[in-house]
Amino acid sequence: MQELLLNLYQTTGIALMTLPGLFMISIALVLLYLAIKKGYEPYLLLPIAFGMLWINLPAAVGEGLMEPGGLLYYLYQGIKLGIYPPLIFLGIGVMTDFGPLIANPKSLLLGAAAQLGIFVAFWLSILLGLTGPEAASIGIIGGADGPTAIYLTSKLAPHLLGPIAVAAYSYMALVPIIQPPIMRMLTTKEERLVKMEQLRKVSKTEKILFPIIVAIVVILLVPSATPLIGMLMLGNLFKESGVVPNLVENAKNALLYVITIFLGVTVGATAQAETFLTVATIKILVIGLIAFAFGTIGGVLLGKLMYILSGKKINPLIGAAGVSAVPMAARVVQKVGSDEDPTNFLLMHAMGPNVAGVIGSAVAAGTLLSLFK
């Protein structure tokens, strides 16, 4: 009987459990807590955390990403082949209003300045001994755009996909904590109190032409950004054309959420103990935080320059929204501004740099991809 029980025990996953595996399961449980209890990016953090939990259970052997025949293997092909992130961008395009950017084209400069974090993180990674493709993949965390980080990493450094995805989405969720101290440190009270003029009304024709023109210009200049920019602008054209309401409804709901589930679970499943618990992961987490900080710094510093050049008519806080965390970064700008003056409404002004950041991070990813692929 004792031998029978021992044999039964050895057939269970419990017998195969390791300390690294238990540690990864603990991390997954913490992420689940943050997603469910704290509401930190729950739509992506929840499936990512569950995927991490799933793959680190010993009973999941045979269901890994590299074993043909398992469910996760087939779902992972959507990441490996670069399918899921562009489809996410289609949904983002449908939900994005580029009106504030069109009304204030200078916002594009703020979106570009906030990509500073990408290049600071890239060179810091190089100095720490990482390869060019690895440094590019880590650097893109500074764009504050999870799908873009996943897309670029899956092409250049798939072995780092787990820690980069976790870092990207964790720091995106922490934008309301990371950004305000930096914004206040770099601006004066006088600058934070600036009230900006109301944006002009953007015509329907302008909104329809915008995605077409951006797609043509960006794809011609940065062909490697085609999948992300093409799908982003296609989704926006669906929305602004007004003639395909069923496509709009499905792209921003059913399609977006289904792809989000597949993307999240398979990204989480890349975070296996043997690949996640490394010195490289610690480097990624530290550099990712630096990247986010410098993204905010770049946007705010250019905002301060524009404040001076405009004769104190531009509130430099809106530069912090140049990172691609839409619309969270714009809401943070509104919150910091309203803390100084409750009657100051900066949200729509911040949305211009915010949506510009989406374009900027996709262009930066395409540029890095063309350099290192």
DOPA-784525 format. One record per residue (C-alpha): residue number from 0; residue in one letter; x, y, z. Coordinates in Angstrom, 3 decimals. Layout:
BEGIN
{NUM; "a"; {X; Y; Z}};
...
***
This chain:
BEGIN
{0; "m"; {0.000; 0.000; 0.000}};
{1; "q"; {2.836; 2.371; 0.877}};
{2; "e"; {4.487; 1.742; -2.497}};
{3; "l"; {1.153; 2.266; -4.261}};
{4; "l"; {0.674; 5.616; -2.540}};
{5; "l"; {4.236; 6.623; -3.372}};
{6; "n"; {3.702; 5.775; -7.045}};
{7; "l"; {0.434; 7.749; -7.007}};
{8; "y"; {2.222; 10.748; -5.457}};
{9; "q"; {4.974; 10.600; -8.057}};
{10; "t"; {2.415; 10.856; -10.841}};
{11; "t"; {1.192; 14.208; -9.520}};
{12; "g"; {2.615; 17.624; -10.285}};
{13; "i"; {3.308; 18.156; -6.578}};
{14; "a"; {6.236; 15.739; -6.749}};
{15; "l"; {7.790; 17.831; -9.524}};
{16; "m"; {7.393; 21.189; -7.797}};
{17; "t"; {10.616; 23.173; -7.402}};
{18; "l"; {11.504; 26.252; -5.367}};
{19; "p"; {11.942; 28.434; -8.494}};
{20; "g"; {8.553; 27.222; -9.684}};
{21; "l"; {6.968; 28.090; -6.338}};
{22; "f"; {8.572; 31.542; -6.479}};
{23; "m"; {7.135; 32.191; -9.955}};
{24; "i"; {3.711; 31.023; -8.804}};
{25; "s"; {3.988; 33.493; -5.916}};
{26; "i"; {4.786; 36.312; -8.383}};
{27; "a"; {1.777; 35.269; -10.481}};
{28; "l"; {-0.475; 35.393; -7.414}};
{29; "v"; {0.790; 38.891; -6.558}};
{30; "l"; {0.052; 40.054; -10.119}};
{31; "l"; {-3.420; 38.506; -9.915}};
{32; "y"; {-3.983; 40.418; -6.683}};
{33; "l"; {-2.875; 43.692; -8.290}};
{34; "a"; {-5.147; 43.094; -11.282}};
{35; "i"; {-8.227; 42.045; -9.331}};
{36; "k"; {-7.990; 43.972; -6.069}};
{37; "k"; {-6.137; 47.093; -7.196}};
{38; "g"; {-7.406; 47.233; -10.790}};
{39; "y"; {-3.922; 47.642; -12.301}};
{40; "e"; {-4.315; 47.094; -16.069}};
{41; "p"; {-6.680; 44.159; -15.340}};
{42; "y"; {-7.574; 43.372; -18.951}};
{43; "l"; {-3.992; 42.368; -19.676}};
{44; "l"; {-2.414; 41.804; -16.281}};
{45; "l"; {-5.069; 39.215; -15.339}};
{46; "p"; {-4.480; 36.867; -18.316}};
{47; "i"; {-0.701; 37.461; -18.168}};
{48; "a"; {-0.612; 36.513; -14.486}};
{49; "f"; {-2.770; 33.442; -15.057}};
{50; "g"; {-0.565; 32.363; -17.967}};
{51; "m"; {2.457; 32.693; -15.670}};
{52; "l"; {0.690; 30.634; -12.996}};
{53; "w"; {-0.345; 28.007; -15.562}};
{54; "i"; {3.075; 27.435; -17.120}};
{55; "n"; {4.881; 27.142; -13.789}};
{56; "l"; {2.645; 24.366; -12.492}};
{57; "p"; {4.560; 21.095; -13.108}};
{58; "a"; {1.403; 19.447; -14.429}};
{59; "a"; {1.601; 21.865; -17.379}};
{60; "v"; {4.526; 19.879; -18.852}};
{61; "g"; {3.586; 19.087; -22.422}};
{62; "e"; {1.510; 22.269; -22.617}};
{63; "g"; {4.491; 24.571; -23.058}};
{64; "l"; {5.150; 27.031; -25.845}};
{65; "m"; {7.722; 24.867; -27.592}};
{66; "e"; {5.895; 21.509; -27.543}};
{67; "p"; {3.761; 21.067; -30.687}};
{68; "g"; {0.364; 19.675; -29.824}};
{69; "g"; {-0.283; 21.751; -26.701}};
{70; "l"; {-2.870; 24.534; -26.618}};
{71; "l"; {-0.341; 27.187; -25.582}};
{72; "y"; {1.973; 26.214; -28.440}};
{73; "y"; {-0.680; 27.008; -31.022}};
{74; "l"; {-1.857; 30.178; -29.297}};
{75; "y"; {1.771; 31.346; -29.083}};
{76; "q"; {2.062; 31.315; -32.875}};
{77; "g"; {0.026; 34.537; -32.897}};
{78; "i"; {2.872; 36.237; -31.033}};
{79; "k"; {5.708; 34.429; -32.794}};
{80; "l"; {4.309; 35.375; -36.211}};
{81; "g"; {3.538; 38.956; -35.155}};
{82; "i"; {-0.251; 38.666; -35.501}};
{83; "y"; {-1.703; 39.632; -32.116}};
{84; "p"; {-0.097; 43.089; -31.508}};
{85; "p"; {-1.209; 44.566; -34.873}};
{86; "l"; {-4.744; 43.294; -34.232}};
{87; "i"; {-4.631; 45.010; -30.834}};
{88; "f"; {-3.593; 48.180; -32.684}};
{89; "l"; {-6.646; 47.818; -34.917}};
{90; "g"; {-8.845; 47.968; -31.818}};
{91; "i"; {-6.856; 50.875; -30.383}};
{92; "g"; {-7.259; 52.781; -33.654}};
{93; "v"; {-11.027; 52.329; -33.544}};
{94; "m"; {-11.151; 53.760; -30.015}};
{95; "t"; {-8.720; 56.655; -30.588}};
{96; "d"; {-9.740; 60.217; -31.303}};
{97; "f"; {-6.918; 62.013; -33.090}};
{98; "g"; {-8.899; 65.282; -32.997}};
{99; "p"; {-6.786; 66.921; -30.248}};
{100; "l"; {-3.603; 66.100; -32.174}};
{101; "i"; {-5.026; 67.470; -35.424}};
{102; "a"; {-6.225; 70.619; -33.624}};
{103; "n"; {-2.783; 71.162; -32.112}};
{104; "p"; {-0.117; 69.599; -34.393}};
{105; "k"; {2.635; 70.780; -32.039}};
{106; "s"; {1.508; 67.921; -29.810}};
{107; "l"; {3.332; 65.589; -32.180}};
{108; "l"; {6.634; 67.063; -30.972}};
{109; "l"; {5.733; 66.283; -27.371}};
{110; "g"; {4.881; 62.717; -28.335}};
{111; "a"; {8.259; 62.422; -30.026}};
{112; "a"; {10.143; 63.949; -27.067}};
{113; "a"; {8.568; 61.420; -24.698}};
{114; "q"; {10.246; 58.608; -26.650}};
{115; "l"; {13.505; 59.756; -25.022}};
{116; "g"; {13.096; 56.932; -22.527}};
{117; "i"; {13.370; 54.353; -25.305}};
{118; "f"; {16.787; 55.553; -26.420}};
{119; "v"; {18.124; 56.159; -22.903}};
{120; "a"; {17.158; 52.589; -22.005}};
{121; "f"; {18.661; 51.278; -25.238}};
{122; "w"; {22.096; 52.801; -24.612}};
{123; "l"; {22.013; 51.879; -20.933}};
{124; "s"; {21.316; 48.260; -21.935}};
{125; "i"; {24.260; 48.338; -24.344}};
{126; "l"; {26.520; 49.654; -21.567}};
{127; "l"; {25.377; 46.779; -19.350}};
{128; "g"; {26.564; 44.272; -21.930}};
{129; "l"; {23.320; 43.314; -23.648}};
{130; "t"; {23.211; 42.742; -27.404}};
{131; "g"; {21.716; 45.235; -29.841}};
{132; "p"; {18.459; 43.273; -30.360}};
{133; "e"; {18.099; 42.733; -26.602}};
{134; "a"; {18.779; 46.415; -25.888}};
{135; "a"; {16.217; 47.475; -28.501}};
{136; "s"; {13.596; 45.171; -26.982}};
{137; "i"; {14.241; 46.470; -23.468}};
{138; "g"; {14.347; 50.070; -24.643}};
{139; "i"; {10.879; 49.946; -26.151}};
{140; "i"; {9.473; 49.546; -22.627}};
{141; "g"; {10.026; 53.307; -22.373}};
{142; "g"; {7.328; 53.873; -24.972}};
{143; "a"; {4.733; 52.768; -22.389}};
{144; "d"; {2.999; 50.656; -25.028}};
{145; "g"; {2.565; 46.988; -24.147}};
{146; "p"; {1.562; 45.618; -27.589}};
{147; "t"; {4.467; 47.452; -29.234}};
{148; "a"; {6.911; 46.034; -26.665}};
{149; "i"; {5.561; 42.528; -27.266}};
{150; "y"; {5.707; 42.923; -31.050}};
{151; "l"; {9.306; 44.146; -31.138}};
{152; "t"; {10.548; 41.653; -28.543}};
{153; "s"; {8.910; 38.717; -30.330}};
{154; "k"; {10.904; 39.696; -33.426}};
{155; "l"; {14.260; 40.555; -31.861}};
{156; "a"; {14.609; 38.815; -28.479}};
{157; "p"; {11.820; 36.283; -27.877}};
{158; "h"; {13.746; 34.765; -24.965}};
{159; "l"; {13.136; 38.036; -23.068}};
{160; "l"; {9.434; 38.257; -23.873}};
{161; "g"; {8.202; 37.242; -20.403}};
{162; "p"; {10.121; 39.750; -18.260}};
{163; "i"; {9.742; 42.560; -20.823}};
{164; "a"; {5.965; 42.079; -21.035}};
{165; "v"; {5.613; 41.934; -17.259}};
{166; "a"; {7.780; 45.048; -16.859}};
{167; "a"; {5.944; 46.968; -19.598}};
{168; "y"; {2.458; 46.316; -18.268}};
{169; "s"; {3.432; 46.651; -14.614}};
{170; "y"; {4.966; 50.073; -15.198}};
{171; "m"; {2.032; 51.129; -17.392}};
{172; "a"; {-0.241; 50.330; -14.460}};
{173; "l"; {2.024; 52.406; -12.195}};
{174; "v"; {1.977; 55.530; -14.407}};
{175; "p"; {-0.197; 57.407; -11.844}};
{176; "i"; {2.486; 56.711; -9.232}};
{177; "i"; {5.663; 57.128; -11.326}};
{178; "q"; {4.804; 60.298; -13.259}};
{179; "p"; {3.443; 62.905; -10.774}};
{180; "p"; {6.615; 63.290; -8.652}};
{181; "i"; {8.704; 63.774; -11.808}};
{182; "m"; {6.197; 66.270; -13.226}};
{183; "r"; {6.170; 68.332; -10.043}};
{184; "m"; {9.957; 68.213; -9.694}};
{185; "l"; {10.530; 69.571; -13.202}};
{186; "t"; {7.865; 72.299; -13.230}};
{187; "t"; {7.150; 75.403; -11.172}};
{188; "k"; {3.797; 76.228; -9.622}};
{189; "e"; {3.422; 79.081; -12.118}};
{190; "e"; {3.891; 76.656; -15.016}};
{191; "r"; {1.432; 74.123; -13.588}};
{192; "l"; {-1.215; 76.847; -13.239}};
{193; "v"; {-1.185; 77.785; -16.934}};
{194; "k"; {-4.649; 77.537; -18.510}};
{195; "m"; {-4.574; 76.728; -22.207}};
{196; "e"; {-6.933; 78.050; -24.850}};
{197; "q"; {-9.769; 75.799; -25.963}};
{198; "l"; {-8.868; 73.632; -28.964}};
{199; "r"; {-10.452; 74.453; -32.294}};
{200; "k"; {-13.160; 72.204; -33.698}};
{201; "v"; {-11.761; 69.602; -36.089}};
{202; "s"; {-13.801; 68.843; -39.203}};
{203; "k"; {-14.912; 65.362; -40.240}};
{204; "t"; {-12.883; 65.679; -43.447}};
{205; "e"; {-9.700; 66.317; -41.450}};
{206; "k"; {-10.364; 63.290; -39.263}};
{207; "i"; {-10.878; 61.050; -42.313}};
{208; "l"; {-7.781; 62.312; -44.115}};
{209; "f"; {-5.528; 62.053; -41.042}};
{210; "p"; {-5.183; 58.226; -40.859}};
{211; "i"; {-4.732; 57.995; -44.628}};
{212; "i"; {-1.969; 60.618; -44.697}};
{213; "v"; {-0.200; 59.244; -41.611}};
{214; "a"; {-0.273; 55.708; -43.023}};
{215; "i"; {1.233; 56.844; -46.333}};
{216; "v"; {3.957; 59.017; -44.769}};
{217; "v"; {5.020; 56.652; -41.963}};
{218; "i"; {4.958; 53.477; -44.059}};
{219; "l"; {7.038; 55.139; -46.772}};
{220; "l"; {9.587; 56.449; -44.257}};
{221; "v"; {9.649; 53.483; -41.819}};
{222; "p"; {8.494; 50.345; -43.665}};
{223; "s"; {9.188; 48.145; -40.632}};
{224; "a"; {6.429; 49.974; -38.740}};
{225; "t"; {3.844; 48.953; -41.350}};
{226; "p"; {1.974; 46.245; -39.363}};
{227; "l"; {1.433; 48.475; -36.316}};
{228; "i"; {0.828; 51.824; -38.040}};
{229; "g"; {-1.207; 50.225; -40.836}};
{230; "m"; {-3.632; 48.521; -38.459}};
{231; "l"; {-3.794; 51.543; -36.119}};
{232; "m"; {-4.749; 53.855; -38.957}};
{233; "l"; {-7.116; 51.334; -40.550}};
{234; "g"; {-9.005; 51.076; -37.266}};
{235; "n"; {-9.163; 54.858; -36.972}};
{236; "l"; {-10.393; 55.150; -40.560}};
{237; "f"; {-13.173; 52.663; -39.738}};
{238; "k"; {-14.220; 54.937; -36.878}};
{239; "e"; {-13.988; 58.292; -38.628}};
{240; "s"; {-15.530; 57.214; -41.940}};
{241; "g"; {-18.841; 56.515; -40.209}};
{242; "v"; {-19.879; 53.978; -42.863}};
{243; "v"; {-18.890; 50.692; -41.176}};
{244; "p"; {-20.473; 50.794; -37.690}};
{245; "n"; {-20.536; 46.982; -37.398}};
{246; "l"; {-16.782; 46.753; -38.071}};
{247; "v"; {-16.170; 49.476; -35.495}};
{248; "e"; {-18.292; 47.722; -32.883}};
{249; "n"; {-16.632; 44.361; -33.388}};
{250; "a"; {-13.082; 45.708; -33.634}};
{251; "k"; {-13.305; 47.587; -30.337}};
{252; "n"; {-15.196; 44.872; -28.479}};
{253; "a"; {-15.300; 41.227; -29.573}};
{254; "l"; {-12.087; 41.117; -31.622}};
{255; "l"; {-10.044; 43.270; -29.240}};
{256; "y"; {-10.992; 41.310; -26.147}};
{257; "v"; {-10.527; 37.876; -27.711}};
{258; "i"; {-7.051; 38.802; -28.948}};
{259; "t"; {-6.267; 40.328; -25.546}};
{260; "i"; {-7.023; 36.987; -23.878}};
{261; "f"; {-4.800; 35.034; -26.294}};
{262; "l"; {-2.018; 37.626; -26.088}};
{263; "g"; {-2.056; 37.875; -22.312}};
{264; "v"; {-2.122; 34.157; -21.556}};
{265; "t"; {0.640; 33.282; -24.007}};
{266; "v"; {2.858; 36.189; -22.921}};
{267; "g"; {2.436; 35.088; -19.318}};
{268; "a"; {3.324; 31.552; -20.340}};
{269; "t"; {6.739; 32.732; -21.527}};
{270; "a"; {7.625; 33.556; -17.918}};
{271; "q"; {8.876; 30.124; -16.928}};
{272; "a"; {11.108; 29.932; -13.855}};
{273; "e"; {14.242; 28.859; -15.738}};
{274; "t"; {14.045; 31.809; -18.152}};
{275; "f"; {12.498; 34.443; -15.869}};
{276; "l"; {14.614; 34.102; -12.724}};
{277; "t"; {17.835; 35.485; -14.170}};
{278; "v"; {20.109; 38.501; -13.786}};
{279; "a"; {18.766; 39.728; -17.140}};
{280; "t"; {15.264; 40.006; -15.638}};
{281; "i"; {16.546; 42.248; -12.842}};
{282; "k"; {18.298; 44.426; -15.430}};
{283; "i"; {15.079; 44.645; -17.450}};
{284; "l"; {12.989; 45.714; -14.461}};
{285; "v"; {15.492; 48.397; -13.417}};
{286; "i"; {16.096; 49.717; -16.942}};
{287; "g"; {12.352; 49.673; -17.656}};
{288; "l"; {11.692; 51.944; -14.692}};
{289; "i"; {14.457; 54.301; -15.847}};
{290; "a"; {12.956; 54.276; -19.335}};
{291; "f"; {9.536; 55.308; -18.028}};
{292; "a"; {11.077; 58.080; -15.961}};
{293; "f"; {13.066; 59.498; -18.896}};
{294; "g"; {10.029; 59.296; -21.172}};
{295; "t"; {8.214; 61.591; -18.756}};
{296; "i"; {11.293; 63.811; -18.387}};
{297; "g"; {11.685; 64.208; -22.163}};
{298; "g"; {8.068; 65.226; -22.646}};
{299; "v"; {8.007; 67.680; -19.738}};
{300; "l"; {11.312; 69.329; -20.700}};
{301; "l"; {10.093; 69.967; -24.240}};
{302; "g"; {6.849; 71.217; -22.718}};
{303; "k"; {8.864; 73.729; -20.691}};
{304; "l"; {10.624; 74.913; -23.841}};
{305; "m"; {7.279; 75.312; -25.605}};
{306; "y"; {5.976; 77.199; -22.546}};
{307; "i"; {8.769; 79.736; -22.995}};
{308; "l"; {8.507; 79.984; -26.790}};
{309; "s"; {4.716; 80.362; -26.694}};
{310; "g"; {4.862; 83.259; -24.251}};
{311; "k"; {3.676; 81.117; -21.328}};
{312; "k"; {0.578; 79.854; -23.134}};
{313; "i"; {1.423; 76.134; -23.034}};
{314; "n"; {1.284; 74.181; -19.792}};
{315; "p"; {4.430; 71.992; -19.738}};
{316; "l"; {2.577; 69.273; -17.806}};
{317; "i"; {0.971; 68.070; -21.024}};
{318; "g"; {4.399; 66.880; -22.212}};
{319; "a"; {4.206; 64.044; -19.673}};
{320; "a"; {1.273; 62.621; -21.655}};
{321; "g"; {3.576; 62.005; -24.615}};
{322; "v"; {4.151; 58.439; -23.455}};
{323; "s"; {1.836; 55.941; -25.102}};
{324; "a"; {-0.238; 54.903; -22.071}};
{325; "v"; {-3.619; 56.034; -23.459}};
{326; "p"; {-5.604; 57.592; -21.819}};
{327; "m"; {-3.987; 57.033; -18.423}};
{328; "a"; {-1.107; 59.470; -18.951}};
{329; "a"; {-3.515; 62.214; -20.059}};
{330; "r"; {-5.612; 61.623; -16.946}};
{331; "v"; {-2.508; 61.924; -14.791}};
{332; "v"; {-1.794; 65.322; -16.388}};
{333; "q"; {-5.360; 66.398; -15.629}};
{334; "k"; {-5.014; 65.229; -12.030}};
{335; "v"; {-1.702; 67.027; -11.406}};
{336; "g"; {-3.015; 70.209; -13.031}};
{337; "s"; {-6.287; 70.164; -11.120}};
{338; "d"; {-4.408; 69.635; -7.851}};
{339; "e"; {-2.983; 73.142; -8.376}};
{340; "d"; {-6.217; 74.651; -9.715}};
{341; "p"; {-9.485; 72.646; -9.785}};
{342; "t"; {-10.798; 74.869; -12.594}};
{343; "n"; {-7.892; 74.012; -14.929}};
{344; "f"; {-8.967; 71.437; -17.515}};
{345; "l"; {-5.942; 69.977; -19.319}};
{346; "l"; {-7.343; 66.599; -20.365}};
{347; "m"; {-8.106; 67.373; -24.006}};
{348; "h"; {-4.831; 69.261; -24.415}};
{349; "a"; {-2.988; 66.241; -22.962}};
{350; "m"; {-4.770; 63.826; -25.300}};
{351; "g"; {-2.899; 65.343; -28.276}};
{352; "p"; {0.567; 64.304; -27.016}};
{353; "n"; {-0.911; 61.059; -25.675}};
{354; "v"; {-2.173; 59.795; -29.047}};
{355; "a"; {0.981; 61.182; -30.678}};
{356; "g"; {2.885; 58.896; -28.314}};
{357; "v"; {1.090; 55.869; -29.768}};
{358; "i"; {2.341; 56.820; -33.226}};
{359; "g"; {5.781; 57.694; -31.860}};
{360; "s"; {6.306; 54.371; -30.095}};
{361; "a"; {5.239; 52.430; -33.201}};
{362; "v"; {7.655; 54.450; -35.355}};
{363; "a"; {10.453; 53.928; -32.806}};
{364; "a"; {9.756; 50.180; -32.795}};
{365; "g"; {9.833; 50.081; -36.588}};
{366; "t"; {13.111; 51.983; -36.629}};
{367; "l"; {14.729; 49.608; -34.118}};
{368; "l"; {13.373; 46.609; -35.976}};
{369; "s"; {14.876; 47.797; -39.261}};
{370; "l"; {18.244; 48.310; -37.559}};
{371; "f"; {18.521; 44.951; -35.801}};
{372; "k"; {16.351; 42.433; -37.654}};
***
